[in-house]
Amino acid sequence: MHFFEPLDSTKGYWPGINNTTLFMGKPYRTARLDWCEENYVVCKYIAEFWNTVSNLIFVAVALYGINLCRSKQLGTRYTACFSLLALIGVGSWLFHMTLLREFQALDELPMWFMIVLFTYVMSEVRDKPIRGPWFPALLITETLVFPPAYASIPNPWFFLVFFSSQTFLVLYFSLRSYSILPSSNPAKKSAKSILILAWVSLGLAFALWVADTALCSQIRSLRTMAGDSFFASFLQFHALWHLGTGFSIYCFILFSILSRDILRGEGYILSLTAKGTMNLLVPGLSPIHIDHPRMAHKA
C-alpha cells in the first residue's frame, strides 16, 4: 500500500492516483492510496485486476446470507448485515477497478456502517437488550458523526484507526457472547466451531493484509520471478485478504444467529457442505449453512 504516491496515469483507462483531474469532462478526485498489486497488468479498464474480481466473495456471501435470512426468517438485523456486505463488495469492486476517491468512499463508508451495526448485533444477542437505550444511541451517533469527519480528513490512517478500533470491539463482544451461552445446550459446540472458523480466517486474512502492506517490494519481486505461472495469483495478498474477510464475516454473522437462537432456547446444527459456486469462491472451504433445529422451542 502506498500513501500519497503519484502513479503513472497513462497506463490505463482511469486517471492516475492522488490528484484532481478532468475525466470524461467531469472533475474527479483520485484515491490517496494504492495497494501492492501492479496496476493495469491484466486489463486497461481495471487498475487492480485481482483486487477487483476478489470482491465477488462479498457479493456471493451476501446473497447467500440474504437468502438464508429469508428462508429461515432470521430477522431484519441479519438481512441488514448481509445487505451492507453486498454494498461493500460493489463499492470495493469499483474502487479497486478505478482508484477513484469517490469509489474509495463507497467502499469504506459501508464498511463503517456495517461494523457499527455489527457491534450492536454481536453485543445484543438476547431477545431483550441489556445495555439500555444509551448504547444504540451511542452507535447511531458514531454512524452519523463519522462520514463528515471522514470527508474532511483525507488521510487514509484516519479510517484505518477508527475501523480497526471498532473491529476489536466486535471481536470482544463475540467472546462475551460465547461466554454466556449455556453449556447444557448441545448447539454450543456448533457455535464454538463457527466462532473458531471466524477468528482463524480473519487472523490469516489480516496477516496477509499486513504482509501486503509492509513487504510490498519483496512480494512484487516474487511475483516478477513467478511470471505468468499459476503460483503468481497466490501472491496477490490483498485479494486473498478479501476472500478471508468475506468468509470470516459470514462466519461471525452465523455465530451471532446461533447465539441468539441458543439463548432463546433453540439451537441449530451447522453442517459443512460443498455445493454451488460458494465452494469455488472460498478455496479449501465449503459454505456453512443452517441445517435444521437442534432443540425444540421452549416457551
DRENVOKE-258176 format. One record per residue (C-alpha): residue number from 1; residue in one letter; x, y, z. Coordinates in steps of 0.02 Angstrom, whole numbers, plus 50000, padded with zeros to 5 digits. Each point is the difference from the previous one (the first is absolute). Layout:
N
<node><k>NUM</k><r>A</r><c1>X</c1><c2>Y</c2><c3>Z</c3></node>
...
END
This chain:
299
<node><k>1</k><r>M</r><c1>50000</c1><c2>50000</c2><c3>50000</c3></node>
<node><k>2</k><r>H</r><c1>50066</c1><c2>50171</c2><c3>49954</c3></node>
<node><k>3</k><r>F</r><c1>49940</c1><c2>50162</c2><c3>50079</c3></node>
<node><k>4</k><r>F</r><c1>50002</c1><c2>50161</c2><c3>49899</c3></node>
<node><k>5</k><r>E</r><c1>50105</c1><c2>49925</c2><c3>49862</c3></node>
<node><k>6</k><r>P</r><c1>49964</c1><c2>50066</c2><c3>49824</c3></node>
<node><k>7</k><r>L</r><c1>49995</c1><c2>49861</c2><c3>49871</c3></node>
<node><k>8</k><r>D</r><c1>50011</c1><c2>49998</c2><c3>49811</c3></node>
<node><k>9</k><r>S</r><c1>49826</c1><c2>50046</c2><c3>49935</c3></node>
<node><k>10</k><r>T</r><c1>50039</c1><c2>49950</c2><c3>49820</c3></node>
<node><k>11</k><r>K</r><c1>49999</c1><c2>49811</c2><c3>50030</c3></node>
<node><k>12</k><r>G</r><c1>49812</c1><c2>49975</c2><c3>50009</c3></node>
<node><k>13</k><r>Y</r><c1>49827</c1><c2>50067</c2><c3>49969</c3></node>
<node><k>14</k><r>W</r><c1>49979</c1><c2>50090</c2><c3>50167</c3></node>
<node><k>15</k><r>P</r><c1>50097</c1><c2>50155</c2><c3>50058</c3></node>
<node><k>16</k><r>G</r><c1>50155</c1><c2>49986</c2><c3>50109</c3></node>
<node><k>17</k><r>I</r><c1>49999</c1><c2>49997</c2><c3>50189</c3></node>
<node><k>18</k><r>N</r><c1>50000</c1><c2>50146</c2><c3>50124</c3></node>
<node><k>19</k><r>N</r><c1>49945</c1><c2>50146</c2><c3>49892</c3></node>
<node><k>20</k><r>T</r><c1>49847</c1><c2>50092</c2><c3>49940</c3></node>
<node><k>21</k><r>T</r><c1>49975</c1><c2>49977</c2><c3>49815</c3></node>
<node><k>22</k><r>L</r><c1>49873</c1><c2>50019</c2><c3>49862</c3></node>
<node><k>23</k><r>F</r><c1>49935</c1><c2>49832</c2><c3>49946</c3></node>
<node><k>24</k><r>M</r><c1>49863</c1><c2>49985</c2><c3>49870</c3></node>
<node><k>25</k><r>G</r><c1>49972</c1><c2>50186</c2><c3>50020</c3></node>
<node><k>26</k><r>K</r><c1>49973</c1><c2>49994</c2><c3>50189</c3></node>
<node><k>27</k><r>P</r><c1>50118</c1><c2>50037</c2><c3>50145</c3></node>
<node><k>28</k><r>Y</r><c1>50048</c1><c2>49840</c2><c3>50091</c3></node>
<node><k>29</k><r>R</r><c1>50108</c1><c2>49984</c2><c3>50154</c3></node>
<node><k>30</k><r>T</r><c1>50109</c1><c2>49846</c2><c3>49995</c3></node>
<node><k>31</k><r>A</r><c1>50034</c1><c2>49890</c2><c3>50152</c3></node>
<node><k>32</k><r>R</r><c1>50134</c1><c2>50042</c2><c3>50127</c3></node>
<node><k>33</k><r>L</r><c1>50061</c1><c2>49822</c2><c3>50015</c3></node>
<node><k>34</k><r>D</r><c1>50049</c1><c2>49860</c2><c3>49885</c3></node>
<node><k>35</k><r>W</r><c1>50024</c1><c2>49817</c2><c3>50044</c3></node>
<node><k>36</k><r>C</r><c1>50144</c1><c2>49885</c2><c3>49960</c3></node>
<node><k>37</k><r>E</r><c1>49926</c1><c2>49922</c2><c3>49844</c3></node>
<node><k>38</k><r>E</r><c1>50078</c1><c2>50071</c2><c3>49841</c3></node>
<node><k>39</k><r>N</r><c1>49877</c1><c2>50109</c2><c3>49906</c3></node>
<node><k>40</k><r>Y</r><c1>49928</c1><c2>49963</c2><c3>49828</c3></node>
<node><k>41</k><r>V</r><c1>50096</c1><c2>49838</c2><c3>49977</c3></node>
<node><k>42</k><r>V</r><c1>49852</c1><c2>49891</c2><c3>49948</c3></node>
<node><k>43</k><r>C</r><c1>49878</c1><c2>50125</c2><c3>49926</c3></node>
<node><k>44</k><r>K</r><c1>50012</c1><c2>50185</c2><c3>49959</c3></node>
<node><k>45</k><r>Y</r><c1>49824</c1><c2>50028</c2><c3>50069</c3></node>
<node><k>46</k><r>I</r><c1>50040</c1><c2>49925</c2><c3>50171</c3></node>
<node><k>47</k><r>A</r><c1>50137</c1><c2>50081</c2><c3>50103</c3></node>
<node><k>48</k><r>E</r><c1>50020</c1><c2>49855</c2><c3>50122</c3></node>
<node><k>49</k><r>F</r><c1>49930</c1><c2>49845</c2><c3>49918</c3></node>
<node><k>50</k><r>W</r><c1>50016</c1><c2>49871</c2><c3>50140</c3></node>
<node><k>51</k><r>N</r><c1>49952</c1><c2>50124</c2><c3>50135</c3></node>
<node><k>52</k><r>T</r><c1>49845</c1><c2>50039</c2><c3>49897</c3></node>
<node><k>53</k><r>V</r><c1>49934</c1><c2>49828</c2><c3>49954</c3></node>
<node><k>54</k><r>S</r><c1>50032</c1><c2>49930</c2><c3>50175</c3></node>
<node><k>55</k><r>N</r><c1>49858</c1><c2>50111</c2><c3>50060</c3></node>
<node><k>56</k><r>L</r><c1>49881</c1><c2>49873</c2><c3>49926</c3></node>
<node><k>57</k><r>I</r><c1>50019</c1><c2>49907</c2><c3>50166</c3></node>
<node><k>58</k><r>F</r><c1>49910</c1><c2>50140</c2><c3>50092</c3></node>
<node><k>59</k><r>V</r><c1>49856</c1><c2>50005</c2><c3>49878</c3></node>
<node><k>60</k><r>A</r><c1>49984</c1><c2>49810</c2><c3>49992</c3></node>
<node><k>61</k><r>V</r><c1>50004</c1><c2>49980</c2><c3>50189</c3></node>
<node><k>62</k><r>A</r><c1>49877</c1><c2>50143</c2><c3>50022</c3></node>
<node><k>63</k><r>L</r><c1>49874</c1><c2>49929</c2><c3>49875</c3></node>
<node><k>64</k><r>Y</r><c1>50016</c1><c2>49829</c2><c3>50079</c3></node>
<node><k>65</k><r>G</r><c1>49973</c1><c2>50077</c2><c3>50172</c3></node>
<node><k>66</k><r>I</r><c1>49850</c1><c2>50104</c2><c3>49947</c3></node>
<node><k>67</k><r>N</r><c1>49919</c1><c2>49844</c2><c3>49928</c3></node>
<node><k>68</k><r>L</r><c1>50039</c1><c2>49909</c2><c3>50163</c3></node>
<node><k>69</k><r>C</r><c1>49918</c1><c2>50139</c2><c3>50100</c3></node>
<node><k>70</k><r>R</r><c1>49845</c1><c2>49993</c2><c3>49893</c3></node>
<node><k>71</k><r>S</r><c1>49983</c1><c2>49811</c2><c3>50001</c3></node>
<node><k>72</k><r>K</r><c1>50032</c1><c2>49984</c2><c3>50188</c3></node>
<node><k>73</k><r>Q</r><c1>49915</c1><c2>50164</c2><c3>50050</c3></node>
<node><k>74</k><r>L</r><c1>50153</c1><c2>50055</c2><c3>50097</c3></node>
<node><k>75</k><r>G</r><c1>49951</c1><c2>50181</c2><c3>50021</c3></node>
<node><k>76</k><r>T</r><c1>50033</c1><c2>50172</c2><c3>49928</c3></node>
<node><k>77</k><r>R</r><c1>50165</c1><c2>50028</c2><c3>50091</c3></node>
<node><k>78</k><r>Y</r><c1>50086</c1><c2>49858</c2><c3>49908</c3></node>
<node><k>79</k><r>T</r><c1>49925</c1><c2>50046</c2><c3>49833</c3></node>
<node><k>80</k><r>A</r><c1>50069</c1><c2>50176</c2><c3>50026</c3></node>
<node><k>81</k><r>C</r><c1>50173</c1><c2>49930</c2><c3>50039</c3></node>
<node><k>82</k><r>F</r><c1>50004</c1><c2>49896</c2><c3>49842</c3></node>
<node><k>83</k><r>S</r><c1>49930</c1><c2>50144</c2><c3>49896</c3></node>
<node><k>84</k><r>L</r><c1>50139</c1><c2>50116</c2><c3>50058</c3></node>
<node><k>85</k><r>L</r><c1>50125</c1><c2>49862</c2><c3>49961</c3></node>
<node><k>86</k><r>A</r><c1>49935</c1><c2>49996</c2><c3>49821</c3></node>
<node><k>87</k><r>L</r><c1>50017</c1><c2>50190</c2><c3>49989</c3></node>
<node><k>88</k><r>I</r><c1>50180</c1><c2>49985</c2><c3>50062</c3></node>
<node><k>89</k><r>G</r><c1>50036</c1><c2>49875</c2><c3>49862</c3></node>
<node><k>90</k><r>V</r><c1>49931</c1><c2>50117</c2><c3>49867</c3></node>
<node><k>91</k><r>G</r><c1>50090</c1><c2>50152</c2><c3>50070</c3></node>
<node><k>92</k><r>S</r><c1>50165</c1><c2>49909</c2><c3>50020</c3></node>
<node><k>93</k><r>W</r><c1>49985</c1><c2>49932</c2><c3>49822</c3></node>
<node><k>94</k><r>L</r><c1>49979</c1><c2>50177</c2><c3>49931</c3></node>
<node><k>95</k><r>F</r><c1>50140</c1><c2>50068</c2><c3>50110</c3></node>
<node><k>96</k><r>H</r><c1>50130</c1><c2>49872</c2><c3>49951</c3></node>
<node><k>97</k><r>M</r><c1>49945</c1><c2>50009</c2><c3>49819</c3></node>
<node><k>98</k><r>T</r><c1>50018</c1><c2>50190</c2><c3>49987</c3></node>
<node><k>99</k><r>L</r><c1>50100</c1><c2>50062</c2><c3>50151</c3></node>
<node><k>100</k><r>L</r><c1>49882</c1><c2>50149</c2><c3>50005</c3></node>
<node><k>101</k><r>R</r><c1>49971</c1><c2>50080</c2><c3>50169</c3></node>
<node><k>102</k><r>E</r><c1>49812</c1><c2>50004</c2><c3>49977</c3></node>
<node><k>103</k><r>F</r><c1>50000</c1><c2>49811</c2><c3>49987</c3></node>
<node><k>104</k><r>Q</r><c1>50124</c1><c2>49987</c2><c3>50143</c3></node>
<node><k>105</k><r>A</r><c1>49865</c1><c2>50082</c2><c3>50106</c3></node>
<node><k>106</k><r>L</r><c1>49871</c1><c2>49879</c2><c3>49930</c3></node>
<node><k>107</k><r>D</r><c1>50112</c1><c2>49860</c2><c3>50061</c3></node>
<node><k>108</k><r>E</r><c1>50048</c1><c2>50068</c2><c3>50171</c3></node>
<node><k>109</k><r>L</r><c1>49841</c1><c2>50085</c2><c3>50062</c3></node>
<node><k>110</k><r>P</r><c1>49893</c1><c2>49841</c2><c3>49983</c3></node>
<node><k>111</k><r>M</r><c1>50140</c1><c2>49910</c2><c3>50093</c3></node>
<node><k>112</k><r>W</r><c1>49978</c1><c2>50125</c2><c3>50141</c3></node>
<node><k>113</k><r>F</r><c1>49810</c1><c2>49985</c2><c3>50000</c3></node>
<node><k>114</k><r>M</r><c1>50010</c1><c2>49811</c2><c3>50005</c3></node>
<node><k>115</k><r>I</r><c1>50128</c1><c2>49990</c2><c3>50140</c3></node>
<node><k>116</k><r>V</r><c1>49896</c1><c2>50119</c2><c3>50107</c3></node>
<node><k>117</k><r>L</r><c1>49842</c1><c2>49899</c2><c3>49966</c3></node>
<node><k>118</k><r>F</r><c1>50094</c1><c2>49840</c2><c3>50035</c3></node>
<node><k>119</k><r>T</r><c1>50060</c1><c2>50071</c2><c3>50166</c3></node>
<node><k>120</k><r>Y</r><c1>49818</c1><c2>50006</c2><c3>50053</c3></node>
<node><k>121</k><r>V</r><c1>49955</c1><c2>49832</c2><c3>49922</c3></node>
<node><k>122</k><r>M</r><c1>50145</c1><c2>49911</c2><c3>50085</c3></node>
<node><k>123</k><r>S</r><c1>49977</c1><c2>50084</c2><c3>50169</c3></node>
<node><k>124</k><r>E</r><c1>49812</c1><c2>49982</c2><c3>50015</c3></node>
<node><k>125</k><r>V</r><c1>49966</c1><c2>49817</c2><c3>49962</c3></node>
<node><k>126</k><r>R</r><c1>49862</c1><c2>49983</c2><c3>50129</c3></node>
<node><k>127</k><r>D</r><c1>49818</c1><c2>50033</c2><c3>49959</c3></node>
<node><k>128</k><r>K</r><c1>49998</c1><c2>50150</c2><c3>50116</c3></node>
<node><k>129</k><r>P</r><c1>50144</c1><c2>50126</c2><c3>49993</c3></node>
<node><k>130</k><r>I</r><c1>50101</c1><c2>50006</c2><c3>50161</c3></node>
<node><k>131</k><r>R</r><c1>50093</c1><c2>50164</c2><c3>49978</c3></node>
<node><k>132</k><r>G</r><c1>49856</c1><c2>50121</c2><c3>49992</c3></node>
<node><k>133</k><r>P</r><c1>49962</c1><c2>50135</c2><c3>49869</c3></node>
<node><k>134</k><r>W</r><c1>50166</c1><c2>50089</c2><c3>50024</c3></node>
<node><k>135</k><r>F</r><c1>50094</c1><c2>49864</c2><c3>49904</c3></node>
<node><k>136</k><r>P</r><c1>49904</c1><c2>50007</c2><c3>49835</c3></node>
<node><k>137</k><r>A</r><c1>49996</c1><c2>50190</c2><c3>50018</c3></node>
<node><k>138</k><r>L</r><c1>50190</c1><c2>50001</c2><c3>50012</c3></node>
<node><k>139</k><r>L</r><c1>50015</c1><c2>49888</c2><c3>49847</c3></node>
<node><k>140</k><r>I</r><c1>49880</c1><c2>50109</c2><c3>49901</c3></node>
<node><k>141</k><r>T</r><c1>50103</c1><c2>50152</c2><c3>50047</c3></node>
<node><k>142</k><r>E</r><c1>50157</c1><c2>49911</c2><c3>49940</c3></node>
<node><k>143</k><r>T</r><c1>49914</c1><c2>49960</c2><c3>49837</c3></node>
<node><k>144</k><r>L</r><c1>49946</c1><c2>50179</c2><c3>49969</c3></node>
<node><k>145</k><r>V</r><c1>50158</c1><c2>50090</c2><c3>50058</c3></node>
<node><k>146</k><r>F</r><c1>50127</c1><c2>49894</c2><c3>49908</c3></node>
<node><k>147</k><r>P</r><c1>49955</c1><c2>50039</c2><c3>49816</c3></node>
<node><k>148</k><r>P</r><c1>50028</c1><c2>50189</c2><c3>50010</c3></node>
<node><k>149</k><r>A</r><c1>50161</c1><c2>49972</c2><c3>50098</c3></node>
<node><k>150</k><r>Y</r><c1>50054</c1><c2>49872</c2><c3>49869</c3></node>
<node><k>151</k><r>A</r><c1>49966</c1><c2>50125</c2><c3>49861</c3></node>
<node><k>152</k><r>S</r><c1>50098</c1><c2>50139</c2><c3>50084</c3></node>
<node><k>153</k><r>I</r><c1>50151</c1><c2>49895</c2><c3>50052</c3></node>
<node><k>154</k><r>P</r><c1>50070</c1><c2>49919</c2><c3>49842</c3></node>
<node><k>155</k><r>N</r><c1>50145</c1><c2>49910</c2><c3>50084</c3></node>
<node><k>156</k><r>P</r><c1>49970</c1><c2>49811</c2><c3>49976</c3></node>
<node><k>157</k><r>W</r><c1>50060</c1><c2>49963</c2><c3>50177</c3></node>
<node><k>158</k><r>F</r><c1>49847</c1><c2>50089</c2><c3>50070</c3></node>
<node><k>159</k><r>F</r><c1>49885</c1><c2>49868</c2><c3>49930</c3></node>
<node><k>160</k><r>L</r><c1>50118</c1><c2>49856</c2><c3>50040</c3></node>
<node><k>161</k><r>V</r><c1>50019</c1><c2>50047</c2><c3>50183</c3></node>
<node><k>162</k><r>F</r><c1>49815</c1><c2>50026</c2><c3>50034</c3></node>
<node><k>163</k><r>F</r><c1>49944</c1><c2>49847</c2><c3>49902</c3></node>
<node><k>164</k><r>S</r><c1>50129</c1><c2>49890</c2><c3>50086</c3></node>
<node><k>165</k><r>S</r><c1>49948</c1><c2>50063</c2><c3>50171</c3></node>
<node><k>166</k><r>Q</r><c1>49818</c1><c2>49959</c2><c3>49965</c3></node>
<node><k>167</k><r>T</r><c1>50051</c1><c2>49829</c2><c3>49934</c3></node>
<node><k>168</k><r>F</r><c1>50090</c1><c2>49959</c2><c3>50162</c3></node>
<node><k>169</k><r>L</r><c1>49840</c1><c2>50046</c2><c3>50092</c3></node>
<node><k>170</k><r>V</r><c1>49902</c1><c2>49876</c2><c3>49894</c3></node>
<node><k>171</k><r>L</r><c1>50130</c1><c2>49864</c2><c3>50035</c3></node>
<node><k>172</k><r>Y</r><c1>49984</c1><c2>50034</c2><c3>50186</c3></node>
<node><k>173</k><r>F</r><c1>49811</c1><c2>49986</c2><c3>49993</c3></node>
<node><k>174</k><r>S</r><c1>50013</c1><c2>49837</c2><c3>49903</c3></node>
<node><k>175</k><r>L</r><c1>50096</c1><c2>49923</c2><c3>50145</c3></node>
<node><k>176</k><r>R</r><c1>49878</c1><c2>50074</c2><c3>50126</c3></node>
<node><k>177</k><r>S</r><c1>49853</c1><c2>49928</c2><c3>49903</c3></node>
<node><k>178</k><r>Y</r><c1>50078</c1><c2>49828</c2><c3>49999</c3></node>
<node><k>179</k><r>S</r><c1>50035</c1><c2>50008</c2><c3>50187</c3></node>
<node><k>180</k><r>I</r><c1>49815</c1><c2>50023</c2><c3>50042</c3></node>
<node><k>181</k><r>L</r><c1>49939</c1><c2>49852</c2><c3>49897</c3></node>
<node><k>182</k><r>P</r><c1>49936</c1><c2>49860</c2><c3>50113</c3></node>
<node><k>183</k><r>S</r><c1>50109</c1><c2>49845</c2><c3>49994</c3></node>
<node><k>184</k><r>S</r><c1>49844</c1><c2>49893</c2><c3>50018</c3></node>
<node><k>185</k><r>N</r><c1>49949</c1><c2>50043</c2><c3>49823</c3></node>
<node><k>186</k><r>P</r><c1>50091</c1><c2>49880</c2><c3>49881</c3></node>
<node><k>187</k><r>A</r><c1>49993</c1><c2>50131</c2><c3>49862</c3></node>
<node><k>188</k><r>K</r><c1>50136</c1><c2>50096</c2><c3>50094</c3></node>
<node><k>189</k><r>K</r><c1>50127</c1><c2>49883</c2><c3>49918</c3></node>
<node><k>190</k><r>S</r><c1>49942</c1><c2>50061</c2><c3>49831</c3></node>
<node><k>191</k><r>A</r><c1>50016</c1><c2>50180</c2><c3>50059</c3></node>
<node><k>192</k><r>K</r><c1>50177</c1><c2>49966</c2><c3>50060</c3></node>
<node><k>193</k><r>S</r><c1>50048</c1><c2>49922</c2><c3>49833</c3></node>
<node><k>194</k><r>I</r><c1>49933</c1><c2>50144</c2><c3>49897</c3></node>
<node><k>195</k><r>L</r><c1>50081</c1><c2>50129</c2><c3>50115</c3></node>
<node><k>196</k><r>I</r><c1>50169</c1><c2>49914</c2><c3>49982</c3></node>
<node><k>197</k><r>L</r><c1>49980</c1><c2>50000</c2><c3>49812</c3></node>
<node><k>198</k><r>A</r><c1>49959</c1><c2>50186</c2><c3>50004</c3></node>
<node><k>199</k><r>W</r><c1>50150</c1><c2>50045</c2><c3>50108</c3></node>
<node><k>200</k><r>V</r><c1>50124</c1><c2>49891</c2><c3>49904</c3></node>
<node><k>201</k><r>S</r><c1>49946</c1><c2>50059</c2><c3>49828</c3></node>
<node><k>202</k><r>L</r><c1>50004</c1><c2>50182</c2><c3>50057</c3></node>
<node><k>203</k><r>G</r><c1>50171</c1><c2>49977</c2><c3>50080</c3></node>
<node><k>204</k><r>L</r><c1>50074</c1><c2>49921</c2><c3>49844</c3></node>
<node><k>205</k><r>A</r><c1>49922</c1><c2>50134</c2><c3>49890</c3></node>
<node><k>206</k><r>F</r><c1>50069</c1><c2>50138</c2><c3>50110</c3></node>
<node><k>207</k><r>A</r><c1>50174</c1><c2>49923</c2><c3>49993</c3></node>
<node><k>208</k><r>L</r><c1>49990</c1><c2>50005</c2><c3>49811</c3></node>
<node><k>209</k><r>W</r><c1>49943</c1><c2>50182</c2><c3>50005</c3></node>
<node><k>210</k><r>V</r><c1>50148</c1><c2>50046</c2><c3>50110</c3></node>
<node><k>211</k><r>A</r><c1>50121</c1><c2>49907</c2><c3>49887</c3></node>
<node><k>212</k><r>D</r><c1>49928</c1><c2>50084</c2><c3>49846</c3></node>
<node><k>213</k><r>T</r><c1>50022</c1><c2>50169</c2><c3>50083</c3></node>
<node><k>214</k><r>A</r><c1>50170</c1><c2>49979</c2><c3>50084</c3></node>
<node><k>215</k><r>L</r><c1>50088</c1><c2>49885</c2><c3>49876</c3></node>
<node><k>216</k><r>C</r><c1>49935</c1><c2>50066</c2><c3>49835</c3></node>
<node><k>217</k><r>S</r><c1>50170</c1><c2>50014</c2><c3>49915</c3></node>
<node><k>218</k><r>Q</r><c1>50047</c1><c2>49822</c2><c3>50044</c3></node>
<node><k>219</k><r>I</r><c1>49829</c1><c2>49933</c2><c3>49947</c3></node>
<node><k>220</k><r>R</r><c1>50012</c1><c2>50090</c2><c3>49834</c3></node>
<node><k>221</k><r>S</r><c1>50171</c1><c2>49924</c2><c3>49973</c3></node>
<node><k>222</k><r>L</r><c1>49930</c1><c2>49826</c2><c3>50032</c3></node>
<node><k>223</k><r>R</r><c1>49858</c1><c2>50033</c2><c3>49878</c3></node>
<node><k>224</k><r>T</r><c1>50126</c1><c2>50055</c2><c3>49869</c3></node>
<node><k>225</k><r>M</r><c1>50097</c1><c2>49838</c2><c3>50024</c3></node>
<node><k>226</k><r>A</r><c1>49839</c1><c2>49898</c2><c3>49991</c3></node>
<node><k>227</k><r>G</r><c1>49954</c1><c2>50084</c2><c3>49836</c3></node>
<node><k>228</k><r>D</r><c1>49837</c1><c2>49938</c2><c3>49924</c3></node>
<node><k>229</k><r>S</r><c1>49998</c1><c2>49838</c2><c3>50099</c3></node>
<node><k>230</k><r>F</r><c1>49849</c1><c2>49945</c2><c3>50101</c3></node>
<node><k>231</k><r>F</r><c1>50101</c1><c2>50027</c2><c3>50159</c3></node>
<node><k>232</k><r>A</r><c1>50007</c1><c2>50188</c2><c3>49968</c3></node>
<node><k>233</k><r>S</r><c1>49813</c1><c2>50021</c2><c3>50034</c3></node>
<node><k>234</k><r>F</r><c1>50028</c1><c2>49937</c2><c3>50179</c3></node>
<node><k>235</k><r>L</r><c1>50120</c1><c2>50146</c2><c3>50029</c3></node>
<node><k>236</k><r>Q</r><c1>49858</c1><c2>50125</c2><c3>49981</c3></node>
<node><k>237</k><r>F</r><c1>49983</c1><c2>50017</c2><c3>50189</c3></node>
<node><k>238</k><r>H</r><c1>49872</c1><c2>50140</c2><c3>50001</c3></node>
<node><k>239</k><r>A</r><c1>49885</c1><c2>49895</c2><c3>49890</c3></node>
<node><k>240</k><r>L</r><c1>50023</c1><c2>49855</c2><c3>50121</c3></node>
<node><k>241</k><r>W</r><c1>49959</c1><c2>50121</c2><c3>50141</c3></node>
<node><k>242</k><r>H</r><c1>49832</c1><c2>50030</c2><c3>49915</c3></node>
<node><k>243</k><r>L</r><c1>49966</c1><c2>49812</c2><c3>49993</c3></node>
<node><k>244</k><r>G</r><c1>50047</c1><c2>49974</c2><c3>50181</c3></node>
<node><k>245</k><r>T</r><c1>49902</c1><c2>50146</c2><c3>50069</c3></node>
<node><k>246</k><r>G</r><c1>49847</c1><c2>49958</c2><c3>49894</c3></node>
<node><k>247</k><r>F</r><c1>49994</c1><c2>49825</c2><c3>50073</c3></node>
<node><k>248</k><r>S</r><c1>50040</c1><c2>50065</c2><c3>50174</c3></node>
<node><k>249</k><r>I</r><c1>49858</c1><c2>50126</c2><c3>49999</c3></node>
<node><k>250</k><r>Y</r><c1>49881</c1><c2>49864</c2><c3>49944</c3></node>
<node><k>251</k><r>C</r><c1>50057</c1><c2>49891</c2><c3>50146</c3></node>
<node><k>252</k><r>F</r><c1>49982</c1><c2>50141</c2><c3>50126</c3></node>
<node><k>253</k><r>I</r><c1>49823</c1><c2>50035</c2><c3>49943</c3></node>
<node><k>254</k><r>L</r><c1>49956</c1><c2>49815</c2><c3>50013</c3></node>
<node><k>255</k><r>F</r><c1>50075</c1><c2>49997</c2><c3>50174</c3></node>
<node><k>256</k><r>S</r><c1>49888</c1><c2>50144</c2><c3>50052</c3></node>
<node><k>257</k><r>I</r><c1>49849</c1><c2>49909</c2><c3>49927</c3></node>
<node><k>258</k><r>L</r><c1>50046</c1><c2>49842</c2><c3>50095</c3></node>
<node><k>259</k><r>S</r><c1>50030</c1><c2>50092</c2><c3>50163</c3></node>
<node><k>260</k><r>R</r><c1>49834</c1><c2>50090</c2><c3>49989</c3></node>
<node><k>261</k><r>D</r><c1>49904</c1><c2>49840</c2><c3>49965</c3></node>
<node><k>262</k><r>I</r><c1>50089</c1><c2>49904</c2><c3>50138</c3></node>
<node><k>263</k><r>L</r><c1>49955</c1><c2>50134</c2><c3>50127</c3></node>
<node><k>264</k><r>R</r><c1>49821</c1><c2>49991</c2><c3>49940</c3></node>
<node><k>265</k><r>G</r><c1>49999</c1><c2>49815</c2><c3>50044</c3></node>
<node><k>266</k><r>E</r><c1>50030</c1><c2>49944</c2><c3>49822</c3></node>
<node><k>267</k><r>G</r><c1>50153</c1><c2>49938</c2><c3>49911</c3></node>
<node><k>268</k><r>Y</r><c1>50062</c1><c2>49952</c2><c3>49828</c3></node>
<node><k>269</k><r>I</r><c1>50121</c1><c2>49871</c2><c3>49935</c3></node>
<node><k>270</k><r>L</r><c1>50129</c1><c2>50070</c2><c3>49879</c3></node>
<node><k>271</k><r>S</r><c1>50045</c1><c2>49885</c2><c3>49856</c3></node>
<node><k>272</k><r>L</r><c1>50143</c1><c2>50019</c2><c3>49877</c3></node>
<node><k>273</k><r>T</r><c1>49940</c1><c2>49981</c2><c3>49822</c3></node>
<node><k>274</k><r>A</r><c1>50079</c1><c2>50017</c2><c3>49829</c3></node>
<node><k>275</k><r>K</r><c1>49874</c1><c2>50062</c2><c3>49875</c3></node>
<node><k>276</k><r>G</r><c1>49976</c1><c2>50146</c2><c3>49883</c3></node>
<node><k>277</k><r>T</r><c1>50125</c1><c2>50135</c2><c3>49957</c3></node>
<node><k>278</k><r>M</r><c1>50045</c1><c2>50038</c2><c3>50181</c3></node>
<node><k>279</k><r>N</r><c1>50120</c1><c2>49853</c2><c3>50002</c3></node>
<node><k>280</k><r>L</r><c1>50096</c1><c2>50079</c2><c3>49858</c3></node>
<node><k>281</k><r>L</r><c1>50005</c1><c2>50174</c2><c3>50075</c3></node>
<node><k>282</k><r>V</r><c1>50069</c1><c2>49941</c2><c3>50168</c3></node>
<node><k>283</k><r>P</r><c1>50148</c1><c2>49886</c2><c3>49958</c3></node>
<node><k>284</k><r>G</r><c1>50015</c1><c2>49850</c2><c3>50114</c3></node>
<node><k>285</k><r>L</r><c1>49842</c1><c2>50037</c2><c3>50096</c3></node>
<node><k>286</k><r>S</r><c1>49820</c1><c2>49954</c2><c3>49969</c3></node>
<node><k>287</k><r>P</r><c1>49858</c1><c2>50117</c2><c3>50042</c3></node>
<node><k>288</k><r>I</r><c1>49923</c1><c2>49981</c2><c3>50172</c3></node>
<node><k>289</k><r>H</r><c1>49813</c1><c2>50012</c2><c3>50015</c3></node>
<node><k>290</k><r>I</r><c1>49865</c1><c2>49973</c2><c3>50130</c3></node>
<node><k>291</k><r>D</r><c1>49935</c1><c2>49824</c2><c3>49978</c3></node>
<node><k>292</k><r>H</r><c1>49855</c1><c2>49971</c2><c3>50119</c3></node>
<node><k>293</k><r>P</r><c1>49944</c1><c2>50034</c2><c3>50180</c3></node>
<node><k>294</k><r>R</r><c1>50098</c1><c2>49903</c2><c3>50129</c3></node>
<node><k>295</k><r>M</r><c1>49888</c1><c2>50028</c2><c3>50149</c3></node>
<node><k>296</k><r>A</r><c1>49814</c1><c2>50027</c2><c3>50016</c3></node>
<node><k>297</k><r>H</r><c1>49941</c1><c2>50175</c2><c3>50035</c3></node>
<node><k>298</k><r>K</r><c1>49971</c1><c2>50037</c2><c3>50183</c3></node>
<node><k>299</k><r>A</r><c1>49858</c1><c2>50116</c2><c3>50045</c3></node>
END
